[in-house]
C-alpha cells in the first residue's frame, strides 16, 4: 500500500464514523470545521472522503476557492476552500454555485456561515473513531498499532504516520495466518453483542469461513466493515436518536402531543417504549380516542408512534389502518381527513421506499410523516448498482447470487431480506428481518449455515 492509498483508506474510514453525526445523513451543503491542530491537507482529505459518501460512484470531486469559484454543472460534489473567509464571502459561494451541486466548505473563519449545518472534526473529541480507523489501516499494512501512533496523528496529522514506515511496501494481511485472522476479528467484534451476549472473534471467524470456502472472503470482510462503521447499532444509540428526533419536531402550543403504542409486547416497539420512559409517556390508540375526538382543525392532535426500523412500512400501515378496531380506525381516518390530527412515525432506520409508501397511504390524507434518524437508500443495499457495501460490479453480482442461494435455504420467501431490502443492519438486542438472511439465518445438516447475529422471535 502506498501513502496515497493509505490516506484514502484512512479518511474513508474516518468519514464513515463522522457521517453518523448528521442523524438524517449528510446534508447537501455543510461547513467542515476542524481543530487548529488538524493540517489543512487532512481537512481536505476528510472533505473528499465525505464527498465520496455523498456520491459513492464518483471518483473525482473538484476543488475551488472563494476567490475563484468555478464549477461545472455536472460535478457530483465539490470542495470549496474559504481561505479564512467570513460569512459574507461564504454566502457569495453559496449564491454563486449551481444549486444542484453538493458543497463542502473548508478553511472558513469560525463565525462563517451560521446558516449552514456544521461538522467539527477534532482528533481529540473523536479519538475512538481515529483509533478504529488507525487499527484497520495498520492491520491492512500488516503493522502493529500502538497508542503513540494516535498521539502523533493528533499532534501532526496523517503525515506523522510515515514515521512508522507503513507505506514502504505493498505488504498486506496474510489471511491464511490464524493469529492474524484472530487479531483482525477481535478488532472487528470489539463491543458487539447479539441479544445481550458478546460476539466472540471465533464466531466472526467461523461466519466468515462459510464465505471463504466459496471464494468470497473479500466480500465477507466488506460486510463486516460496513457493519462496524454503520450497520451495527446499540439500543442506547437508538433510544437517544429517537428522543432527539422527537424533540426536534415542533408543534403549535396548546395542541395535544399523544405518543401511542401500536404493537404487541413481543415487538421491538414495545421494548423501545420502555426505554423511552419517563421522557415519553405512551398510551394505546384506543385510550387516546377521547383526546383525538376533542381535537379541532385549529388545535389538532399530534400523534406519535415509534419503532427501531421500518423496512416496507406494511406493519405500521396494518397496525394503524387495517387491524385496529373499526371505531378506532374510523375515528383516526376521519380526524386525519378533517385535519384534526397529524401522525408522526419516529423511527431510527427507515427504508426510503417505506417512507414513500407510508406518506402516500390514502387513509392518511397526506397527514402522516415519517421522521427517520437514518435513511436507508440504494447506497445502503448490499447489491444495488450504487452500493457502498459491495462496490465491485462483477464481484457484487456473483456474491449476490451466492447470498440469494443461501438465503433461499434460510428464509425462502425473502432470500435477500424482507421485501428484498438487502440491509446489513444489526442491533445488540436483535436483528431486523430486512437484513440479509446470511447474517441471522441458521440451519443444521444438510447444508448447514451458522448465523452471526441472533434474531429475536
Residue pairs with C-beta under 8 A, 6 or more apart in sequence:
1 9
1 140
1 141
1 166
1 167
1 170
1 171
1 172
2 167
2 170
3 162
3 167
5 167
6 137
6 141
6 161
6 166
6 167
7 45
7 158
8 45
8 49
9 136
9 137
9 140
10 133
10 134
10 137
10 158
10 161
11 42
11 45
11 46
11 48
11 49
11 158
12 49
12 52
13 132
13 133
13 136
13 137
13 229
14 46
14 49
14 121
14 126
14 129
14 130
14 133
15 46
15 49
15 50
15 52
15 53
16 53
16 229
16 230
17 126
17 129
17 132
17 133
17 229
18 46
18 50
18 119
18 121
18 126
18 129
19 25
19 26
19 50
19 53
19 230
20 230
20 374
21 119
22 30
22 117
22 119
23 241
23 244
23 245
23 373
23 374
24 372
24 373
24 374
24 375
25 374
25 375
26 50
26 53
26 54
27 117
28 54
28 102
28 103
29 94
29 102
29 103
29 104
29 105
29 116
29 117
30 104
30 105
30 116
30 117
30 118
30 119
31 90
31 104
31 105
31 106
31 108
31 112
31 113
31 116
31 117
31 118
31 119
32 43
32 46
32 47
32 50
32 104
32 105
32 106
32 118
32 119
32 121
33 108
33 110
33 118
33 119
33 120
33 121
34 42
34 43
34 46
34 106
34 120
34 121
34 122
35 120
35 121
35 122
35 123
35 124
35 125
37 123
37 154
37 155
37 157
38 121
38 122
38 123
38 157
39 156
39 157
39 158
39 159
40 106
40 107
41 157
41 158
41 159
42 157
42 158
43 106
43 107
43 121
44 63
44 79
44 81
44 106
45 158
46 121
47 79
47 104
47 106
48 61
48 79
50 104
51 58
51 61
51 76
51 77
51 78
51 79
51 102
51 104
52 58
52 61
53 388
54 76
54 77
54 102
55 61
55 76
55 77
55 102
56 379
56 386
56 387
56 388
56 391
57 76
57 386
58 76
58 77
60 76
61 75
61 76
61 77
61 78
61 79
62 71
62 72
62 75
62 78
62 79
63 78
63 79
63 80
63 81
64 70
64 71
64 78
64 79
64 80
64 81
65 80
65 81
65 82
65 83
66 80
66 81
66 82
66 83
66 85
66 89
66 90
66 92
66 93
67 83
69 80
69 92
69 93
69 96
69 97
71 78
71 97
71 98
71 101
73 98
73 100
73 101
75 98
75 101
76 102
77 101
77 102
77 103
77 104
78 97
78 101
78 102
78 103
78 104
79 103
79 104
79 106
80 93
80 97
80 103
80 104
80 105
80 106
81 106
81 107
82 89
82 90
82 93
82 105
82 106
82 107
82 108
82 109
82 112
83 107
84 107
84 108
84 109
85 108
85 109
85 112
86 108
86 109
86 111
86 112
87 109
87 111
87 112
87 113
87 114
89 112
90 105
90 108
90 112
90 113
90 116
91 113
91 115
93 103
93 105
94 103
94 113
94 116
97 103
105 112
105 113
105 116
123 130
123 153
123 154
124 154
127 150
127 154
130 150
130 153
130 154
131 150
132 228
134 145
134 149
134 150
134 153
134 161
135 145
135 187
136 187
136 225
137 161
137 166
138 144
138 145
138 149
138 164
138 166
139 145
139 173
139 183
139 184
139 187
140 172
140 173
141 166
141 167
141 171
141 172
142 171
142 172
142 173
142 174
142 180
143 164
143 166
149 160
149 161
149 164
152 160
152 161
152 163
153 160
153 161
173 180
173 184
174 180
175 181
175 217
181 205
182 201
182 202
182 205
185 201
185 202
185 204
185 205
185 208
186 201
188 201
188 204
188 224
188 228
189 198
189 199
189 200
189 201
189 203
189 204
192 198
192 199
192 232
192 428
193 199
193 234
193 428
194 426
194 428
194 431
194 452
194 453
194 454
195 428
195 429
195 430
195 453
195 454
195 456
196 428
196 429
197 454
199 452
199 453
203 450
203 452
204 224
204 452
206 450
207 220
207 450
207 451
207 452
208 217
208 220
208 221
208 224
210 449
210 450
211 217
211 219
211 220
211 402
212 220
214 402
216 398
216 399
216 402
218 395
219 390
219 395
219 396
219 399
222 389
222 390
222 391
223 382
223 389
223 390
223 424
223 436
223 439
226 388
226 389
226 424
227 424
227 426
230 380
231 423
231 424
231 425
231 426
232 425
232 426
232 427
232 428
233 348
233 349
233 425
233 426
233 427
233 428
234 427
234 428
235 271
235 275
235 427
235 428
235 429
238 272
238 275
238 308
238 348
238 373
238 427
239 272
239 275
239 276
241 348
241 373
241 374
242 272
242 276
242 306
242 346
242 347
242 348
242 373
243 276
243 279
243 280
244 373
245 346
245 371
245 372
245 373
246 280
246 304
246 306
246 346
246 371
249 302
249 304
249 344
249 346
249 371
251 257
251 302
252 299
254 299
255 295
255 299
255 300
255 301
255 302
256 291
256 295
256 299
256 301
256 302
257 302
257 304
258 283
258 288
258 291
258 292
258 301
258 302
258 303
258 304
259 280
259 281
259 282
259 283
259 303
259 304
259 305
259 306
260 282
260 283
260 284
260 285
260 288
260 303
260 304
260 305
261 269
261 270
261 273
261 282
261 283
261 284
261 305
262 269
262 285
262 305
262 316
262 319
262 320
263 269
263 270
263 307
263 315
263 319
264 270
266 457
268 307
268 308
268 309
268 427
268 429
268 430
268 456
269 305
269 306
269 307
269 308
271 429
272 306
272 307
272 308
273 280
273 282
273 306
276 282
276 306
280 304
280 306
285 320
285 324
285 328
285 332
286 325
286 328
288 301
288 303
289 327
289 328
289 331
291 301
292 301
292 303
292 331
292 332
292 335
292 340
292 341
293 331
293 335
294 301
295 301
295 335
295 340
295 341
296 340
297 338
297 339
297 340
300 335
300 339
300 340
300 341
300 342
301 335
301 340
301 341
301 342
302 341
302 342
302 344
303 332
303 341
303 342
303 343
303 344
304 343
304 344
304 346
305 316
305 320
305 343
305 344
305 345
305 346
306 345
306 346
306 347
307 316
307 345
307 346
307 347
307 348
308 347
308 348
308 349
308 427
308 432
309 347
309 348
309 349
309 350
309 425
309 432
309 434
310 316
310 345
310 347
310 349
310 350
310 351
310 354
310 355
310 358
310 370
310 372
311 351
311 354
311 417
311 418
311 419
311 421
311 423
311 432
311 433
311 434
312 351
312 353
312 354
312 357
312 418
312 419
312 421
312 434
313 351
313 353
313 354
313 355
313 357
313 358
313 370
314 357
314 419
316 345
316 358
317 357
317 358
317 361
320 329
320 332
320 343
321 329
321 332
321 333
321 361
321 363
321 364
322 329
324 332
332 341
333 363
333 365
335 341
336 342
336 343
336 363
336 364
336 365
336 367
336 368
337 365
339 367
341 367
342 367
342 368
342 369
343 364
343 367
343 368
343 369
344 368
344 369
344 370
344 371
345 358
345 368
345 369
345 370
345 371
346 371
347 370
347 371
347 372
347 373
348 372
348 373
348 374
349 372
349 373
349 374
349 376
349 423
349 425
349 432
350 370
350 372
350 374
350 375
350 376
351 375
351 376
351 421
351 423
351 434
352 375
352 376
352 377
352 378
354 370
355 370
355 372
355 375
358 364
358 368
358 370
359 366
359 368
359 369
359 370
361 368
376 421
376 423
376 425
378 384
378 385
378 386
378 387
379 386
379 387
379 388
380 387
380 388
380 389
380 423
380 424
381 387
381 389
381 421
381 422
381 423
382 389
382 390
382 396
382 400
382 403
382 416
382 422
382 423
382 424
382 436
383 390
383 396
383 397
383 399
383 400
383 403
383 416
383 422
384 422
385 393
387 396
389 424
390 396
390 399
390 400
400 416
403 415
403 416
403 436
403 438
404 415
404 416
405 415
406 415
406 437
406 438
406 441
406 449
407 414
407 415
407 416
407 417
407 436
407 437
407 438
407 441
408 415
409 441
409 443
409 447
409 449
410 437
410 438
410 441
410 442
410 443
410 449
411 417
411 433
411 437
411 441
414 420
414 433
414 437
415 437
416 422
416 436
416 437
417 423
417 432
417 433
417 434
417 435
417 436
417 437
418 432
418 433
418 434
419 434
421 434
421 435
422 436
423 432
423 434
423 435
423 436
424 435
424 436
424 439
425 431
425 432
425 434
425 435
426 435
426 439
426 440
426 452
426 453
429 456
430 453
430 454
430 455
430 456
431 439
431 440
431 453
431 454
431 455
433 440
433 455
438 449
439 451
439 452
439 453
440 451
440 452
440 453
440 454
440 455
441 449
441 451
442 449
442 450
442 451
443 449
